[in-house]
Amino acid sequence: MRLWLDDQRPMPADYEVRVTTAAEAIAALEGGEITAVSLDHDLGDEAEVGSGYQVACWIEAAAFEGRLRRLEWRVHSANPIGRRRMEAALQAADRAWSRGGD
């Protein structure tokens, strides 16, 4: 299943799961059925709903710990600094998956 994290943009037709908070995204990823993600950085009040960067960091940690299978990922955020930070975390996850043979 393909996960779309965004609080404003409509979900594209080729995605099956839409979430609007970091906690919802992480819960969906923990379920083990997500094969691809597309992440936005800014989701609203960060203190309440988190950010896409939090999700990217969770993915990175889970990849290094072997708790998450390799995902297809993309970042669709318009926030240039947030985009770079998320891409760095997700690229680190790619390196972890490559080392683990996943």
MODELLER restraints for C-alpha pairs under 7 A, 6 or more apart:
rsr = mdl.restraints
at = mdl.atoms
rsr.add(forms.Gaussian(group=physical.xy_distance, feature=features.Distance(at['CA:1:A'], at['CA:16:A']), mean=6.03, stdev=0.5))
rsr.add(forms.Gaussian(group=physical.xy_distance, feature=features.Distance(at['CA:1:A'], at['CA:33:A']), mean=6.01, stdev=0.5))
rsr.add(forms.Gaussian(group=physical.xy_distance, feature=features.Distance(at['CA:1:A'], at['CA:34:A']), mean=4.69, stdev=0.5))
rsr.add(forms.Gaussian(group=physical.xy_distance, feature=features.Distance(at['CA:1:A'], at['CA:35:A']), mean=5.44, stdev=0.5))
rsr.add(forms.Gaussian(group=physical.xy_distance, feature=features.Distance(at['CA:1:A'], at['CA:36:A']), mean=6.76, stdev=0.5))
rsr.add(forms.Gaussian(group=physical.xy_distance, feature=features.Distance(at['CA:2:A'], at['CA:15:A']), mean=4.81, stdev=0.5))
rsr.add(forms.Gaussian(group=physical.xy_distance, feature=features.Distance(at['CA:2:A'], at['CA:16:A']), mean=5.43, stdev=0.5))
rsr.add(forms.Gaussian(group=physical.xy_distance, feature=features.Distance(at['CA:2:A'], at['CA:17:A']), mean=6.17, stdev=0.5))
rsr.add(forms.Gaussian(group=physical.xy_distance, feature=features.Distance(at['CA:2:A'], at['CA:34:A']), mean=5.78, stdev=0.5))
rsr.add(forms.Gaussian(group=physical.xy_distance, feature=features.Distance(at['CA:2:A'], at['CA:35:A']), mean=5.85, stdev=0.5))
rsr.add(forms.Gaussian(group=physical.xy_distance, feature=features.Distance(at['CA:2:A'], at['CA:36:A']), mean=4.68, stdev=0.5))
rsr.add(forms.Gaussian(group=physical.xy_distance, feature=features.Distance(at['CA:2:A'], at['CA:37:A']), mean=5.80, stdev=0.5))
rsr.add(forms.Gaussian(group=physical.xy_distance, feature=features.Distance(at['CA:3:A'], at['CA:15:A']), mean=6.10, stdev=0.5))
rsr.add(forms.Gaussian(group=physical.xy_distance, feature=features.Distance(at['CA:3:A'], at['CA:16:A']), mean=6.40, stdev=0.5))
rsr.add(forms.Gaussian(group=physical.xy_distance, feature=features.Distance(at['CA:3:A'], at['CA:17:A']), mean=4.76, stdev=0.5))
rsr.add(forms.Gaussian(group=physical.xy_distance, feature=features.Distance(at['CA:3:A'], at['CA:18:A']), mean=5.97, stdev=0.5))
rsr.add(forms.Gaussian(group=physical.xy_distance, feature=features.Distance(at['CA:3:A'], at['CA:34:A']), mean=6.55, stdev=0.5))
rsr.add(forms.Gaussian(group=physical.xy_distance, feature=features.Distance(at['CA:3:A'], at['CA:36:A']), mean=6.10, stdev=0.5))
rsr.add(forms.Gaussian(group=physical.xy_distance, feature=features.Distance(at['CA:3:A'], at['CA:37:A']), mean=4.66, stdev=0.5))
rsr.add(forms.Gaussian(group=physical.xy_distance, feature=features.Distance(at['CA:3:A'], at['CA:38:A']), mean=6.37, stdev=0.5))
rsr.add(forms.Gaussian(group=physical.xy_distance, feature=features.Distance(at['CA:4:A'], at['CA:11:A']), mean=6.31, stdev=0.5))
rsr.add(forms.Gaussian(group=physical.xy_distance, feature=features.Distance(at['CA:4:A'], at['CA:15:A']), mean=6.48, stdev=0.5))
rsr.add(forms.Gaussian(group=physical.xy_distance, feature=features.Distance(at['CA:4:A'], at['CA:17:A']), mean=6.04, stdev=0.5))
rsr.add(forms.Gaussian(group=physical.xy_distance, feature=features.Distance(at['CA:4:A'], at['CA:18:A']), mean=4.78, stdev=0.5))
rsr.add(forms.Gaussian(group=physical.xy_distance, feature=features.Distance(at['CA:4:A'], at['CA:19:A']), mean=6.30, stdev=0.5))
rsr.add(forms.Gaussian(group=physical.xy_distance, feature=features.Distance(at['CA:4:A'], at['CA:37:A']), mean=5.96, stdev=0.5))
rsr.add(forms.Gaussian(group=physical.xy_distance, feature=features.Distance(at['CA:4:A'], at['CA:38:A']), mean=5.10, stdev=0.5))
rsr.add(forms.Gaussian(group=physical.xy_distance, feature=features.Distance(at['CA:4:A'], at['CA:39:A']), mean=6.42, stdev=0.5))
rsr.add(forms.Gaussian(group=physical.xy_distance, feature=features.Distance(at['CA:5:A'], at['CA:18:A']), mean=6.03, stdev=0.5))
rsr.add(forms.Gaussian(group=physical.xy_distance, feature=features.Distance(at['CA:5:A'], at['CA:19:A']), mean=5.06, stdev=0.5))
rsr.add(forms.Gaussian(group=physical.xy_distance, feature=features.Distance(at['CA:5:A'], at['CA:20:A']), mean=5.59, stdev=0.5))
rsr.add(forms.Gaussian(group=physical.xy_distance, feature=features.Distance(at['CA:5:A'], at['CA:25:A']), mean=6.74, stdev=0.5))
rsr.add(forms.Gaussian(group=physical.xy_distance, feature=features.Distance(at['CA:5:A'], at['CA:38:A']), mean=6.21, stdev=0.5))
rsr.add(forms.Gaussian(group=physical.xy_distance, feature=features.Distance(at['CA:5:A'], at['CA:39:A']), mean=4.99, stdev=0.5))
rsr.add(forms.Gaussian(group=physical.xy_distance, feature=features.Distance(at['CA:5:A'], at['CA:40:A']), mean=5.91, stdev=0.5))
rsr.add(forms.Gaussian(group=physical.xy_distance, feature=features.Distance(at['CA:6:A'], at['CA:19:A']), mean=6.54, stdev=0.5))
rsr.add(forms.Gaussian(group=physical.xy_distance, feature=features.Distance(at['CA:6:A'], at['CA:20:A']), mean=5.12, stdev=0.5))
rsr.add(forms.Gaussian(group=physical.xy_distance, feature=features.Distance(at['CA:6:A'], at['CA:39:A']), mean=6.80, stdev=0.5))
rsr.add(forms.Gaussian(group=physical.xy_distance, feature=features.Distance(at['CA:6:A'], at['CA:40:A']), mean=5.38, stdev=0.5))
rsr.add(forms.Gaussian(group=physical.xy_distance, feature=features.Distance(at['CA:6:A'], at['CA:43:A']), mean=6.31, stdev=0.5))
rsr.add(forms.Gaussian(group=physical.xy_distance, feature=features.Distance(at['CA:7:A'], at['CA:20:A']), mean=4.63, stdev=0.5))
rsr.add(forms.Gaussian(group=physical.xy_distance, feature=features.Distance(at['CA:7:A'], at['CA:43:A']), mean=5.30, stdev=0.5))
rsr.add(forms.Gaussian(group=physical.xy_distance, feature=features.Distance(at['CA:11:A'], at['CA:18:A']), mean=6.45, stdev=0.5))
rsr.add(forms.Gaussian(group=physical.xy_distance, feature=features.Distance(at['CA:19:A'], at['CA:25:A']), mean=6.06, stdev=0.5))
rsr.add(forms.Gaussian(group=physical.xy_distance, feature=features.Distance(at['CA:20:A'], at['CA:43:A']), mean=6.72, stdev=0.5))
rsr.add(forms.Gaussian(group=physical.xy_distance, feature=features.Distance(at['CA:21:A'], at['CA:43:A']), mean=6.61, stdev=0.5))
rsr.add(forms.Gaussian(group=physical.xy_distance, feature=features.Distance(at['CA:21:A'], at['CA:49:A']), mean=4.90, stdev=0.5))
rsr.add(forms.Gaussian(group=physical.xy_distance, feature=features.Distance(at['CA:21:A'], at['CA:50:A']), mean=6.24, stdev=0.5))
rsr.add(forms.Gaussian(group=physical.xy_distance, feature=features.Distance(at['CA:22:A'], at['CA:49:A']), mean=6.08, stdev=0.5))
rsr.add(forms.Gaussian(group=physical.xy_distance, feature=features.Distance(at['CA:22:A'], at['CA:50:A']), mean=5.12, stdev=0.5))
rsr.add(forms.Gaussian(group=physical.xy_distance, feature=features.Distance(at['CA:22:A'], at['CA:51:A']), mean=5.70, stdev=0.5))
rsr.add(forms.Gaussian(group=physical.xy_distance, feature=features.Distance(at['CA:22:A'], at['CA:52:A']), mean=6.29, stdev=0.5))
rsr.add(forms.Gaussian(group=physical.xy_distance, feature=features.Distance(at['CA:22:A'], at['CA:54:A']), mean=6.61, stdev=0.5))
rsr.add(forms.Gaussian(group=physical.xy_distance, feature=features.Distance(at['CA:22:A'], at['CA:55:A']), mean=5.78, stdev=0.5))
rsr.add(forms.Gaussian(group=physical.xy_distance, feature=features.Distance(at['CA:25:A'], at['CA:55:A']), mean=6.90, stdev=0.5))
rsr.add(forms.Gaussian(group=physical.xy_distance, feature=features.Distance(at['CA:26:A'], at['CA:55:A']), mean=6.32, stdev=0.5))
rsr.add(forms.Gaussian(group=physical.xy_distance, feature=features.Distance(at['CA:35:A'], at['CA:71:A']), mean=5.14, stdev=0.5))
rsr.add(forms.Gaussian(group=physical.xy_distance, feature=features.Distance(at['CA:35:A'], at['CA:72:A']), mean=6.35, stdev=0.5))
rsr.add(forms.Gaussian(group=physical.xy_distance, feature=features.Distance(at['CA:36:A'], at['CA:71:A']), mean=5.12, stdev=0.5))
rsr.add(forms.Gaussian(group=physical.xy_distance, feature=features.Distance(at['CA:36:A'], at['CA:72:A']), mean=4.40, stdev=0.5))
rsr.add(forms.Gaussian(group=physical.xy_distance, feature=features.Distance(at['CA:36:A'], at['CA:73:A']), mean=5.49, stdev=0.5))
rsr.add(forms.Gaussian(group=physical.xy_distance, feature=features.Distance(at['CA:37:A'], at['CA:72:A']), mean=6.43, stdev=0.5))
rsr.add(forms.Gaussian(group=physical.xy_distance, feature=features.Distance(at['CA:37:A'], at['CA:73:A']), mean=4.85, stdev=0.5))
rsr.add(forms.Gaussian(group=physical.xy_distance, feature=features.Distance(at['CA:37:A'], at['CA:74:A']), mean=6.40, stdev=0.5))
rsr.add(forms.Gaussian(group=physical.xy_distance, feature=features.Distance(at['CA:38:A'], at['CA:73:A']), mean=5.79, stdev=0.5))
rsr.add(forms.Gaussian(group=physical.xy_distance, feature=features.Distance(at['CA:38:A'], at['CA:74:A']), mean=4.76, stdev=0.5))
rsr.add(forms.Gaussian(group=physical.xy_distance, feature=features.Distance(at['CA:38:A'], at['CA:75:A']), mean=5.40, stdev=0.5))
rsr.add(forms.Gaussian(group=physical.xy_distance, feature=features.Distance(at['CA:38:A'], at['CA:76:A']), mean=6.45, stdev=0.5))
rsr.add(forms.Gaussian(group=physical.xy_distance, feature=features.Distance(at['CA:39:A'], at['CA:52:A']), mean=5.76, stdev=0.5))
rsr.add(forms.Gaussian(group=physical.xy_distance, feature=features.Distance(at['CA:39:A'], at['CA:74:A']), mean=6.48, stdev=0.5))
rsr.add(forms.Gaussian(group=physical.xy_distance, feature=features.Distance(at['CA:39:A'], at['CA:75:A']), mean=4.79, stdev=0.5))
rsr.add(forms.Gaussian(group=physical.xy_distance, feature=features.Distance(at['CA:39:A'], at['CA:76:A']), mean=5.85, stdev=0.5))
rsr.add(forms.Gaussian(group=physical.xy_distance, feature=features.Distance(at['CA:39:A'], at['CA:77:A']), mean=6.82, stdev=0.5))
rsr.add(forms.Gaussian(group=physical.xy_distance, feature=features.Distance(at['CA:40:A'], at['CA:52:A']), mean=5.44, stdev=0.5))
rsr.add(forms.Gaussian(group=physical.xy_distance, feature=features.Distance(at['CA:40:A'], at['CA:75:A']), mean=6.20, stdev=0.5))
rsr.add(forms.Gaussian(group=physical.xy_distance, feature=features.Distance(at['CA:40:A'], at['CA:76:A']), mean=5.43, stdev=0.5))
rsr.add(forms.Gaussian(group=physical.xy_distance, feature=features.Distance(at['CA:40:A'], at['CA:77:A']), mean=4.36, stdev=0.5))
rsr.add(forms.Gaussian(group=physical.xy_distance, feature=features.Distance(at['CA:41:A'], at['CA:51:A']), mean=5.29, stdev=0.5))
rsr.add(forms.Gaussian(group=physical.xy_distance, feature=features.Distance(at['CA:41:A'], at['CA:52:A']), mean=4.09, stdev=0.5))
rsr.add(forms.Gaussian(group=physical.xy_distance, feature=features.Distance(at['CA:41:A'], at['CA:53:A']), mean=5.96, stdev=0.5))
rsr.add(forms.Gaussian(group=physical.xy_distance, feature=features.Distance(at['CA:41:A'], at['CA:77:A']), mean=5.47, stdev=0.5))
rsr.add(forms.Gaussian(group=physical.xy_distance, feature=features.Distance(at['CA:41:A'], at['CA:79:A']), mean=6.80, stdev=0.5))
rsr.add(forms.Gaussian(group=physical.xy_distance, feature=features.Distance(at['CA:41:A'], at['CA:82:A']), mean=5.83, stdev=0.5))
rsr.add(forms.Gaussian(group=physical.xy_distance, feature=features.Distance(at['CA:41:A'], at['CA:83:A']), mean=6.84, stdev=0.5))
rsr.add(forms.Gaussian(group=physical.xy_distance, feature=features.Distance(at['CA:42:A'], at['CA:51:A']), mean=5.68, stdev=0.5))
rsr.add(forms.Gaussian(group=physical.xy_distance, feature=features.Distance(at['CA:42:A'], at['CA:52:A']), mean=6.71, stdev=0.5))
rsr.add(forms.Gaussian(group=physical.xy_distance, feature=features.Distance(at['CA:43:A'], at['CA:49:A']), mean=6.66, stdev=0.5))
rsr.add(forms.Gaussian(group=physical.xy_distance, feature=features.Distance(at['CA:43:A'], at['CA:50:A']), mean=6.92, stdev=0.5))
rsr.add(forms.Gaussian(group=physical.xy_distance, feature=features.Distance(at['CA:43:A'], at['CA:51:A']), mean=5.77, stdev=0.5))
rsr.add(forms.Gaussian(group=physical.xy_distance, feature=features.Distance(at['CA:53:A'], at['CA:82:A']), mean=6.80, stdev=0.5))
rsr.add(forms.Gaussian(group=physical.xy_distance, feature=features.Distance(at['CA:53:A'], at['CA:85:A']), mean=6.87, stdev=0.5))
rsr.add(forms.Gaussian(group=physical.xy_distance, feature=features.Distance(at['CA:53:A'], at['CA:86:A']), mean=5.18, stdev=0.5))
rsr.add(forms.Gaussian(group=physical.xy_distance, feature=features.Distance(at['CA:56:A'], at['CA:86:A']), mean=5.55, stdev=0.5))
rsr.add(forms.Gaussian(group=physical.xy_distance, feature=features.Distance(at['CA:56:A'], at['CA:89:A']), mean=5.82, stdev=0.5))
rsr.add(forms.Gaussian(group=physical.xy_distance, feature=features.Distance(at['CA:56:A'], at['CA:90:A']), mean=5.95, stdev=0.5))
rsr.add(forms.Gaussian(group=physical.xy_distance, feature=features.Distance(at['CA:57:A'], at['CA:89:A']), mean=5.78, stdev=0.5))
rsr.add(forms.Gaussian(group=physical.xy_distance, feature=features.Distance(at['CA:59:A'], at['CA:93:A']), mean=6.74, stdev=0.5))
rsr.add(forms.Gaussian(group=physical.xy_distance, feature=features.Distance(at['CA:60:A'], at['CA:89:A']), mean=5.74, stdev=0.5))
rsr.add(forms.Gaussian(group=physical.xy_distance, feature=features.Distance(at['CA:60:A'], at['CA:90:A']), mean=6.00, stdev=0.5))
rsr.add(forms.Gaussian(group=physical.xy_distance, feature=features.Distance(at['CA:60:A'], at['CA:92:A']), mean=6.28, stdev=0.5))
rsr.add(forms.Gaussian(group=physical.xy_distance, feature=features.Distance(at['CA:60:A'], at['CA:93:A']), mean=4.42, stdev=0.5))
rsr.add(forms.Gaussian(group=physical.xy_distance, feature=features.Distance(at['CA:62:A'], at['CA:68:A']), mean=5.39, stdev=0.5))
rsr.add(forms.Gaussian(group=physical.xy_distance, feature=features.Distance(at['CA:63:A'], at['CA:69:A']), mean=6.97, stdev=0.5))
rsr.add(forms.Gaussian(group=physical.xy_distance, feature=features.Distance(at['CA:63:A'], at['CA:93:A']), mean=5.41, stdev=0.5))
rsr.add(forms.Gaussian(group=physical.xy_distance, feature=features.Distance(at['CA:63:A'], at['CA:96:A']), mean=5.94, stdev=0.5))
rsr.add(forms.Gaussian(group=physical.xy_distance, feature=features.Distance(at['CA:63:A'], at['CA:97:A']), mean=6.21, stdev=0.5))
rsr.add(forms.Gaussian(group=physical.xy_distance, feature=features.Distance(at['CA:64:A'], at['CA:93:A']), mean=6.70, stdev=0.5))
rsr.add(forms.Gaussian(group=physical.xy_distance, feature=features.Distance(at['CA:64:A'], at['CA:96:A']), mean=5.24, stdev=0.5))
rsr.add(forms.Gaussian(group=physical.xy_distance, feature=features.Distance(at['CA:69:A'], at['CA:102:A']), mean=6.63, stdev=0.5))
rsr.add(forms.Gaussian(group=physical.xy_distance, feature=features.Distance(at['CA:70:A'], at['CA:97:A']), mean=6.04, stdev=0.5))
rsr.add(forms.Gaussian(group=physical.xy_distance, feature=features.Distance(at['CA:70:A'], at['CA:102:A']), mean=6.12, stdev=0.5))
rsr.add(forms.Gaussian(group=physical.xy_distance, feature=features.Distance(at['CA:75:A'], at['CA:83:A']), mean=6.55, stdev=0.5))
rsr.add(forms.Gaussian(group=physical.xy_distance, feature=features.Distance(at['CA:77:A'], at['CA:83:A']), mean=5.90, stdev=0.5))
